[in-house]
Amino acid sequence: MARYPVLPAKTVRIRIGIGGWIYPQWRGTFYPAGLARRLELDYASRHLSSLEINSTYYGAQRPESFMRWHDETPDDFVFSLKGPRFAMNRRVLAEAGPSIERFLTSGVLNLRNKLGPINWQLMPGKPFDPEDYARFLELLPAEVDGRPLRHALEVRHESFRTPEFVALARRHGAAIVVSGDSDYPQIADASAPFVYARIMGTTAAEPLGYSPAALHSWAARALAWARGESPGDLATFAAPLAANTGRDVYLYVISGFKERNPAAAQALIERLRKA
């Protein structure tokens, strides 16, 4: 069974996943009872189509770890990475160059073809400074050692909800992270050849994390993005960006009632498979 849909006559893919794969409450719920912990990544990567690695935000990972994660997952699997907090949690983003370079040369390229987007997440209290943010985006390389990179921008302050920020992201070909079902500002303008969404509304009351209606809505939005369209029910701040082809979609179920996130992600994969 395919873990992501390939749209007819398109090369785009919709990848659905969760944040990380190590969480004790998933043992016996998502992971079968008794599954060895060393096999959890293997299991998760065969029931989801992507994972967002959060540990890269908190500190450097060993080059051997990236190599092992590559080797333990299927050929068509993709990881996204959180950019390091040492680059993002600073007053002047334009001074993040050394931290960005250290991160990109720390072994992340050992993921090879399984290296997906890098999510550069700002703190909620960081407002939009157009000049500083423009200089920061200039520090994000389009490729490293011949490996093309995809950059996603997760901003968490209301001041970013402007056409100026959307135009800046488009100029650099970086995706604006779509924050779904959360208190963070939602900016759903397409700004890159791919879409990166993080949905955060799972609850304990729903066996699949989300209600059937909510799952249907997120599946429909993912399909619209993959067709190069813009869902009409999400907040945007600039004129639509025309797309001659579809867009790859990376959608992660995070936060909320975390115990339900794998079930919600799998339910979305199943709905998209049948679409």
Residue frames as qw, qx, qy, qz and C-alpha x, y, z in Angstrom:
[[0.000, 0.889, 0.459, 0.000, 0.00, 0.00, 0.00],
 [0.387, 0.521, -0.037, 0.760, 1.39, 3.39, -0.97],
 [0.402, -0.521, -0.474, 0.585, 2.10, 5.67, 1.98],
 [0.061, 0.551, 0.021, -0.832, 1.51, 8.78, -0.08],
 [0.646, 0.619, 0.440, -0.080, -0.54, 9.52, -3.21],
 [0.296, -0.215, 0.471, 0.803, 1.12, 10.25, -6.53],
 [0.462, 0.596, 0.262, -0.603, -1.28, 12.42, -8.47],
 [0.745, 0.421, 0.475, 0.206, -2.02, 11.36, -12.06],
 [0.547, 0.680, 0.142, 0.468, 0.34, 12.87, -14.62],
 [0.172, -0.931, 0.202, -0.253, 2.23, 14.67, -11.86],
 [0.658, 0.244, -0.570, 0.427, 5.55, 14.19, -10.17],
 [0.225, -0.534, 0.375, -0.723, 4.43, 15.84, -6.93],
 [0.541, -0.208, -0.805, 0.130, 3.85, 13.90, -3.75],
 [0.481, -0.676, 0.051, -0.557, 1.91, 14.49, -0.58],
 [0.536, 0.106, -0.737, 0.398, 3.90, 13.36, 2.43],
 [0.578, -0.660, -0.094, -0.471, 2.25, 13.00, 5.82],
 [0.629, 0.087, -0.639, 0.434, 4.04, 12.50, 9.11],
 [0.564, -0.791, -0.238, 0.002, 4.52, 13.45, 12.74],
 [0.047, 0.861, -0.412, 0.295, 7.15, 15.18, 14.82],
 [0.166, -0.522, 0.805, -0.226, 9.83, 12.69, 15.86],
 [0.756, -0.010, -0.591, -0.283, 9.40, 8.99, 16.51],
 [0.438, -0.030, -0.760, 0.479, 10.46, 8.57, 20.15],
 [0.407, -0.368, 0.132, -0.826, 7.57, 9.09, 22.56],
 [0.086, -0.088, 0.941, -0.316, 6.75, 6.65, 25.38],
 [0.531, 0.287, 0.473, -0.642, 2.98, 7.09, 25.02],
 [0.627, 0.434, -0.395, -0.512, 3.15, 5.74, 21.46],
 [0.158, 0.257, -0.953, 0.037, 4.35, 2.38, 22.76],
 [0.142, 0.281, 0.912, -0.264, 1.38, 0.04, 22.74],
 [0.398, 0.676, 0.333, -0.524, -0.76, 2.56, 20.83],
 [0.509, 0.739, -0.312, -0.311, 1.09, 3.42, 17.61],
 [0.252, 0.490, -0.834, 0.005, 3.93, 0.98, 18.14],
 [0.823, -0.189, -0.491, -0.213, 2.96, -2.66, 18.77],
 [0.661, -0.674, 0.269, -0.190, 3.39, -3.78, 22.35],
 [0.864, -0.280, 0.349, 0.230, 6.83, -5.25, 22.87],
 [0.663, 0.688, 0.001, 0.293, 8.42, -3.65, 19.81],
 [0.689, -0.270, -0.072, 0.668, 12.10, -3.02, 20.54],
 [0.021, -0.891, -0.098, 0.444, 12.88, 0.68, 20.76],
 [0.277, -0.436, 0.562, 0.646, 15.66, 0.35, 18.22],
 [0.235, 0.281, 0.821, 0.437, 12.97, -0.69, 15.69],
 [0.151, 0.713, 0.491, -0.477, 10.66, 2.27, 16.23],
 [0.131, 0.602, -0.311, -0.724, 12.07, 4.34, 13.37],
 [0.020, -0.055, 0.904, 0.424, 11.83, 1.35, 11.06],
 [0.103, 0.516, 0.841, -0.125, 8.18, 0.89, 12.04],
 [0.119, 0.738, 0.249, -0.616, 7.24, 4.58, 11.83],
 [0.061, 0.506, -0.489, -0.708, 8.88, 5.03, 8.44],
 [0.026, -0.073, -0.923, -0.378, 6.80, 2.16, 7.02],
 [0.000, 0.631, 0.765, -0.128, 3.48, 3.53, 8.26],
 [0.061, 0.895, 0.129, -0.423, 4.08, 7.21, 7.54],
 [0.727, 0.563, 0.165, 0.358, 5.77, 8.94, 4.62],
 [0.321, 0.631, -0.249, 0.661, 7.85, 11.56, 6.43],
 [0.603, -0.616, -0.387, 0.327, 9.06, 12.57, 9.87],
 [0.092, 0.889, -0.135, 0.427, 10.08, 15.96, 11.19],
 [0.728, -0.098, -0.434, 0.522, 13.26, 15.71, 13.26],
 [0.267, -0.926, -0.122, -0.236, 12.97, 18.10, 16.20],
 [0.778, -0.499, 0.007, 0.382, 16.22, 17.19, 17.97],
 [0.592, 0.308, 0.145, 0.730, 18.26, 19.16, 15.43],
 [0.112, -0.862, -0.149, -0.471, 16.70, 22.31, 16.89],
 [0.645, -0.761, 0.040, -0.052, 18.15, 21.67, 20.33],
 [0.427, -0.687, 0.535, 0.242, 21.65, 20.55, 19.44],
 [0.381, 0.553, -0.655, -0.346, 24.00, 19.05, 16.89],
 [0.956, -0.025, 0.227, -0.183, 23.45, 15.42, 15.96],
 [0.492, -0.440, 0.659, 0.361, 26.27, 13.06, 15.08],
 [0.390, 0.453, -0.543, -0.590, 26.99, 12.52, 11.37],
 [0.078, 0.059, -0.993, -0.064, 26.62, 8.77, 12.00],
 [0.325, 0.373, 0.687, -0.533, 23.08, 9.33, 13.25],
 [0.497, 0.559, -0.100, -0.656, 21.99, 10.91, 9.98],
 [0.301, 0.364, -0.820, -0.323, 23.61, 8.05, 8.10],
 [0.088, 0.093, 0.965, -0.228, 21.84, 5.48, 10.28],
 [0.432, 0.474, 0.432, -0.634, 18.47, 7.20, 9.85],
 [0.460, 0.502, -0.445, -0.582, 19.00, 7.10, 6.11],
 [0.242, 0.245, -0.928, -0.144, 19.83, 3.40, 6.14],
 [0.140, 0.158, 0.894, -0.396, 16.98, 2.36, 8.44],
 [0.447, 0.508, 0.337, -0.655, 14.16, 3.86, 6.34],
 [0.702, 0.452, 0.538, 0.119, 12.59, 2.97, 2.97],
 [0.485, 0.105, 0.366, 0.787, 14.03, 4.33, -0.27],
 [0.027, 0.623, 0.436, 0.649, 11.12, 6.73, -0.81],
 [0.449, -0.742, -0.429, 0.251, 11.11, 8.12, 2.74],
 [0.285, 0.618, -0.057, 0.730, 11.95, 11.76, 3.54],
 [0.459, -0.535, -0.456, 0.544, 12.92, 13.58, 6.73],
 [0.088, 0.863, 0.045, 0.495, 12.45, 17.26, 7.40],
 [0.598, -0.117, -0.431, 0.666, 14.74, 18.94, 9.92],
 [0.216, -0.953, -0.211, 0.039, 14.31, 21.79, 12.38],
 [0.447, 0.649, -0.251, 0.562, 17.02, 24.39, 12.00],
 [0.563, -0.171, -0.564, 0.580, 19.12, 24.98, 15.15],
 [0.274, -0.888, -0.361, 0.069, 17.89, 27.33, 17.87],
 [0.522, -0.473, 0.096, 0.703, 21.38, 28.85, 17.96],
 [0.236, 0.195, 0.471, 0.828, 20.57, 30.36, 14.57],
 [0.167, -0.617, -0.587, -0.497, 16.98, 31.36, 15.32],
 [0.478, -0.780, -0.385, 0.123, 16.91, 32.52, 18.96],
 [0.498, -0.158, -0.013, 0.852, 18.91, 35.70, 18.49],
 [0.091, 0.745, 0.256, -0.610, 18.14, 39.39, 18.38],
 [0.293, 0.679, -0.378, -0.556, 19.83, 39.92, 14.99],
 [0.908, 0.200, 0.363, -0.065, 19.03, 37.11, 12.57],
 [0.584, 0.780, -0.223, 0.038, 21.50, 38.46, 10.04],
 [0.094, -0.710, 0.677, -0.171, 24.28, 37.33, 12.40],
 [0.875, -0.128, 0.396, -0.247, 23.24, 33.68, 12.19],
 [0.640, 0.613, -0.429, -0.174, 25.59, 32.81, 9.33],
 [0.104, 0.476, -0.855, 0.181, 28.17, 30.79, 11.34],
 [0.535, -0.028, 0.715, -0.449, 25.43, 28.78, 13.09],
 [0.797, 0.450, 0.065, -0.397, 23.73, 28.01, 9.78],
 [0.504, 0.611, -0.607, -0.071, 27.00, 26.92, 8.21],
 [0.160, -0.348, 0.875, -0.297, 27.86, 24.66, 11.17],
 [0.697, 0.159, 0.522, -0.465, 24.44, 23.04, 10.96],
 [0.777, 0.546, -0.083, -0.303, 24.59, 22.42, 7.22],
 [0.492, 0.565, -0.656, 0.088, 28.06, 20.89, 7.50],
 [0.455, -0.441, 0.636, -0.440, 27.29, 18.82, 10.60],
 [0.182, -0.068, 0.979, 0.064, 26.34, 15.69, 8.71],
 [0.566, 0.407, 0.391, -0.601, 22.81, 16.48, 7.58],
 [0.523, 0.526, -0.459, -0.490, 23.82, 15.68, 4.00],
 [0.070, -0.205, 0.976, -0.023, 24.30, 12.08, 5.11],
 [0.565, 0.355, 0.579, -0.468, 20.54, 11.80, 4.69],
 [0.219, -0.057, 0.730, 0.645, 21.27, 12.14, 0.95],
 [0.201, -0.264, -0.606, -0.723, 18.08, 11.80, -1.11],
 [0.397, -0.577, -0.713, 0.037, 16.03, 11.56, 2.10],
 [0.222, -0.298, -0.264, 0.890, 16.81, 15.13, 3.14],
 [0.086, 0.749, 0.603, 0.260, 13.59, 17.10, 2.85],
 [0.027, 0.838, 0.063, 0.541, 12.86, 20.70, 3.85],
 [0.431, -0.079, -0.519, 0.735, 14.59, 22.50, 6.70],
 [0.258, -0.824, -0.449, -0.230, 12.17, 24.31, 8.98],
 [0.331, 0.190, -0.307, 0.872, 13.61, 27.56, 10.34],
 [0.376, -0.709, -0.585, -0.115, 11.35, 28.35, 13.30],
 [0.088, 0.486, -0.246, 0.834, 11.29, 31.70, 15.05],
 [0.133, -0.264, -0.752, 0.589, 10.25, 32.26, 18.66],
 [0.016, 0.742, 0.662, 0.101, 6.69, 33.58, 19.15],
 [0.203, -0.855, -0.192, 0.438, 7.93, 36.94, 20.44],
 [0.408, -0.240, 0.416, 0.776, 10.12, 37.70, 17.41],
 [0.424, 0.746, 0.279, -0.431, 8.44, 40.40, 15.24],
 [0.715, 0.511, 0.319, 0.354, 8.95, 41.00, 11.55],
 [0.190, -0.772, 0.238, 0.558, 11.96, 43.17, 10.82],
 [0.775, 0.616, 0.101, -0.093, 11.98, 43.32, 6.99],
 [0.310, 0.814, -0.488, 0.053, 15.63, 44.31, 6.62],
 [0.349, -0.495, 0.776, -0.176, 16.98, 41.83, 9.16],
 [0.797, 0.136, 0.557, -0.188, 14.82, 38.98, 7.89],
 [0.697, 0.702, -0.105, -0.097, 15.84, 39.67, 4.29],
 [0.133, 0.730, -0.662, 0.104, 19.49, 39.43, 5.30],
 [0.592, -0.244, 0.733, -0.229, 18.77, 36.19, 7.15],
 [0.850, 0.388, 0.307, -0.179, 17.17, 34.64, 4.08],
 [0.489, 0.780, -0.389, -0.034, 20.25, 35.54, 2.06],
 [0.228, -0.570, 0.775, -0.151, 22.22, 33.26, 4.41],
 [0.782, 0.059, 0.580, -0.221, 20.16, 30.19, 3.46],
 [0.023, -0.411, 0.717, 0.563, 21.92, 28.50, 0.52],
 [0.771, 0.274, -0.153, -0.554, 20.03, 26.98, -2.38],
 [0.952, 0.124, -0.280, 0.026, 22.42, 24.01, -2.28],
 [0.401, -0.738, 0.542, -0.023, 25.34, 22.56, -0.36],
 [0.325, -0.352, 0.845, 0.238, 27.91, 20.34, -2.08],
 [0.222, 0.060, -0.750, -0.620, 25.58, 19.98, -5.05],
 [0.103, -0.410, -0.897, 0.126, 22.61, 18.89, -2.91],
 [0.177, -0.498, -0.263, -0.807, 19.60, 21.21, -3.47],
 [0.118, -0.205, -0.725, 0.646, 18.01, 22.48, -0.28],
 [0.244, -0.632, -0.519, -0.521, 14.44, 23.41, 0.52],
 [0.155, 0.013, -0.512, 0.845, 13.81, 25.99, 3.21],
 [0.309, -0.672, -0.612, -0.280, 10.59, 26.53, 5.19],
 [0.087, 0.314, -0.304, 0.895, 9.96, 29.59, 7.35],
 [0.427, -0.591, -0.684, 0.001, 7.93, 29.16, 10.52],
 [0.058, 0.318, -0.208, 0.923, 7.08, 32.57, 11.94],
 [0.361, -0.486, -0.780, 0.156, 5.02, 32.99, 15.06],
 [0.097, -0.423, -0.288, 0.854, 4.28, 36.71, 15.38],
 [0.378, 0.734, 0.534, -0.183, 1.26, 38.56, 13.99],
 [0.045, 0.802, -0.205, -0.560, 3.48, 41.19, 12.37],
 [0.252, -0.219, 0.801, 0.496, 4.43, 38.67, 9.65],
 [0.393, 0.539, 0.745, -0.018, 0.87, 38.60, 8.31],
 [0.164, 0.783, -0.062, -0.597, 1.66, 41.11, 5.56],
 [0.789, 0.611, 0.061, 0.006, 2.12, 41.08, 1.76],
 [0.134, 0.854, -0.498, 0.067, 5.70, 42.30, 2.31],
 [0.502, -0.418, 0.752, -0.084, 6.68, 39.12, 4.14],
 [0.831, 0.317, 0.451, -0.078, 4.98, 36.92, 1.54],
 [0.559, 0.816, -0.148, 0.003, 6.83, 38.74, -1.24],
 [0.121, -0.751, 0.645, -0.074, 10.12, 38.29, 0.60],
 [0.691, -0.149, 0.703, -0.080, 9.58, 34.54, 1.02],
 [0.786, 0.554, 0.270, -0.046, 8.65, 34.22, -2.66],
 [0.302, 0.881, -0.362, -0.030, 11.75, 36.10, -3.72],
 [0.158, -0.574, 0.799, -0.088, 13.87, 33.47, -1.98],
 [0.662, 0.093, -0.666, -0.332, 11.73, 30.48, -2.98],
 [0.071, 0.089, -0.859, 0.498, 11.13, 29.57, 0.67],
 [0.406, -0.485, -0.700, -0.331, 7.85, 28.09, 1.88],
 [0.297, -0.402, 0.347, -0.793, 5.91, 29.81, 4.63],
 [0.133, -0.099, -0.964, 0.207, 4.92, 27.17, 7.17],
 [0.492, -0.411, -0.349, -0.684, 1.14, 26.90, 7.43],
 [0.041, -0.080, 0.795, -0.600, 0.16, 26.70, 11.10],
 [0.493, -0.295, -0.592, -0.565, -3.11, 24.83, 11.41],
 [0.692, -0.545, -0.436, -0.185, -5.52, 24.66, 14.34],
 [0.622, -0.207, -0.369, 0.659, -3.24, 26.57, 16.68],
 [0.168, -0.899, -0.239, 0.327, -2.86, 29.95, 18.35],
 [0.423, -0.335, 0.360, 0.761, 0.02, 30.84, 16.05],
 [0.380, 0.613, -0.061, -0.690, -0.67, 33.20, 13.14],
 [0.718, 0.272, 0.621, 0.155, -1.77, 31.44, 9.99],
 [0.214, 0.693, -0.346, -0.596, -0.20, 32.50, 6.69],
 [0.766, 0.162, 0.622, 0.022, -1.25, 30.11, 3.93],
 [0.454, 0.803, -0.205, -0.327, 0.17, 31.96, 0.93],
 [0.928, 0.146, 0.181, 0.293, 2.10, 29.70, -1.44],
 [0.016, -0.940, 0.287, 0.182, 5.65, 30.98, -1.83],
 [0.208, -0.520, 0.802, 0.207, 7.70, 28.00, -3.06],
 [0.538, 0.185, -0.696, -0.439, 7.50, 24.86, -5.22],
 [0.457, -0.205, -0.854, 0.140, 6.35, 23.01, -2.12],
 [0.471, -0.638, -0.048, -0.607, 4.00, 23.51, 0.83],
 [0.387, 0.072, -0.781, 0.485, 4.91, 22.83, 4.45],
 [0.533, -0.544, -0.150, -0.631, 2.06, 22.53, 6.96],
 [0.230, 0.053, -0.834, 0.499, 2.06, 21.76, 10.69],
 [0.532, -0.475, -0.339, -0.614, -1.37, 21.02, 12.13],
 [0.165, 0.221, -0.715, 0.643, -1.81, 21.07, 15.89],
 [0.526, -0.229, 0.064, -0.817, -5.45, 20.36, 16.72],
 [0.578, -0.098, -0.806, -0.081, -5.62, 16.72, 17.79],
 [0.486, -0.459, 0.302, -0.679, -7.70, 16.01, 20.89],
 [0.149, -0.155, 0.943, -0.254, -8.15, 13.13, 23.32],
 [0.599, 0.269, 0.451, -0.604, -11.87, 13.00, 22.54],
 [0.735, 0.524, -0.212, -0.374, -11.32, 11.86, 18.95],
 [0.911, -0.161, 0.356, 0.130, -9.97, 8.31, 18.44],
 [0.732, 0.406, 0.215, 0.503, -8.21, 9.53, 15.28],
 [0.409, -0.219, -0.078, 0.882, -7.17, 12.81, 16.83],
 [0.201, 0.143, -0.167, -0.955, -9.39, 14.82, 14.51],
 [0.628, 0.356, 0.494, -0.484, -13.06, 14.46, 13.67],
 [0.611, 0.308, 0.648, 0.334, -13.93, 12.88, 10.30],
 [0.297, 0.918, 0.257, 0.051, -14.96, 16.30, 9.01],
 [0.196, -0.897, 0.322, 0.231, -11.65, 17.89, 10.04],
 [0.589, -0.227, 0.680, 0.372, -9.67, 15.04, 8.48],
 [0.544, 0.604, 0.536, 0.226, -11.64, 15.50, 5.28],
 [0.115, 0.990, 0.031, -0.077, -10.85, 19.23, 5.28],
 [0.331, -0.732, 0.510, 0.307, -7.11, 18.74, 5.73],
 [0.624, 0.076, 0.701, 0.336, -7.01, 16.03, 3.08],
 [0.433, 0.798, 0.400, 0.125, -8.84, 18.34, 0.67],
 [0.058, -0.962, 0.194, 0.181, -6.40, 21.17, 1.39],
 [0.520, -0.440, 0.639, 0.358, -3.42, 18.89, 0.79],
 [0.593, 0.385, 0.643, 0.295, -4.86, 17.82, -2.55],
 [0.254, 0.949, 0.187, -0.002, -5.49, 21.43, -3.54],
 [0.258, -0.827, 0.411, 0.284, -1.90, 22.39, -2.71],
 [0.597, -0.155, 0.706, 0.348, -0.61, 19.41, -4.67],
 [0.511, 0.634, 0.532, 0.234, -2.59, 20.56, -7.71],
 [0.367, 0.157, 0.098, 0.911, -0.97, 23.99, -7.43],
 [0.239, -0.711, -0.408, -0.520, -4.15, 25.58, -6.07],
 [0.045, 0.233, -0.523, 0.819, -4.76, 27.59, -2.91],
 [0.206, -0.490, -0.838, 0.120, -7.44, 26.38, -0.46],
 [0.075, -0.606, -0.245, -0.753, -10.09, 29.03, -0.10],
 [0.620, -0.700, -0.294, -0.198, -10.63, 28.57, 3.62],
 [0.726, -0.346, -0.159, 0.573, -7.17, 29.51, 4.95],
 [0.075, -0.943, -0.060, 0.317, -5.82, 33.00, 5.63],
 [0.683, 0.238, 0.233, 0.650, -3.67, 34.55, 2.88],
 [0.191, -0.806, -0.127, 0.546, -2.22, 38.04, 2.51],
 [0.038, -0.497, 0.485, 0.719, -1.06, 38.43, -1.07],
 [0.709, 0.399, -0.220, -0.538, -2.27, 37.70, -4.57],
 [0.946, -0.052, 0.320, -0.019, -2.22, 33.98, -5.41],
 [0.141, -0.603, 0.678, 0.397, 1.01, 32.65, -6.85],
 [0.818, 0.380, -0.187, -0.390, 0.39, 30.97, -10.18],
 [0.504, -0.373, 0.775, 0.081, 1.61, 27.40, -10.45],
 [0.564, 0.411, -0.512, -0.501, 2.06, 25.78, -13.84],
 [0.595, 0.045, -0.802, 0.013, 2.61, 22.45, -12.10],
 [0.708, -0.614, -0.319, -0.142, 1.66, 20.98, -8.77],
 [0.057, -0.727, 0.521, -0.443, 3.52, 21.39, -5.51],
 [0.553, -0.032, -0.788, 0.271, 5.00, 18.79, -3.21],
 [0.517, -0.660, -0.020, -0.544, 3.25, 18.81, 0.15],
 [0.431, 0.076, -0.763, 0.475, 4.75, 18.04, 3.56],
 [0.527, -0.567, -0.095, -0.626, 2.10, 17.89, 6.28],
 [0.376, 0.105, -0.799, 0.457, 2.97, 17.07, 9.89],
 [0.595, -0.651, -0.337, -0.328, 0.58, 16.37, 12.75],
 [0.438, 0.193, -0.549, 0.685, 2.25, 17.79, 15.86],
 [0.131, -0.151, 0.428, -0.881, 1.43, 19.11, 19.33],
 [0.678, -0.243, -0.286, -0.632, -2.24, 18.94, 20.27],
 [0.827, -0.347, 0.372, -0.239, -2.98, 15.65, 22.06],
 [0.136, 0.640, -0.718, -0.236, 0.26, 14.04, 21.00],
 [0.482, -0.087, 0.865, -0.109, -0.84, 10.47, 21.73],
 [0.648, 0.539, 0.488, -0.226, -3.30, 10.73, 18.84],
 [0.178, 0.754, -0.343, -0.531, -0.95, 12.25, 16.26],
 [0.135, -0.234, 0.893, 0.361, 0.17, 9.00, 14.58],
 [0.342, 0.447, 0.821, -0.096, -3.47, 7.92, 14.22],
 [0.301, 0.816, 0.168, -0.464, -4.39, 11.27, 12.65],
 [0.046, 0.617, -0.597, -0.511, -1.46, 11.10, 10.23],
 [0.213, 0.000, 0.953, 0.216, -2.35, 7.54, 9.19],
 [0.356, 0.621, 0.643, -0.272, -6.00, 8.53, 8.75],
 [0.250, 0.796, -0.139, -0.533, -4.97, 11.36, 6.43],
 [0.066, -0.389, 0.820, 0.414, -2.77, 9.01, 4.41],
 [0.299, 0.275, 0.914, 0.011, -5.69, 6.61, 4.02],
 [0.343, 0.760, 0.379, -0.401, -8.08, 9.36, 2.92],
 [0.166, 0.738, -0.396, -0.520, -5.60, 10.66, 0.37],
 [0.221, -0.181, 0.915, 0.284, -4.94, 7.19, -0.94],
 [0.311, 0.479, 0.820, -0.042, -8.65, 6.84, -1.71],
 [0.187, 0.704, 0.107, -0.677, -9.03, 10.35, -3.16]]
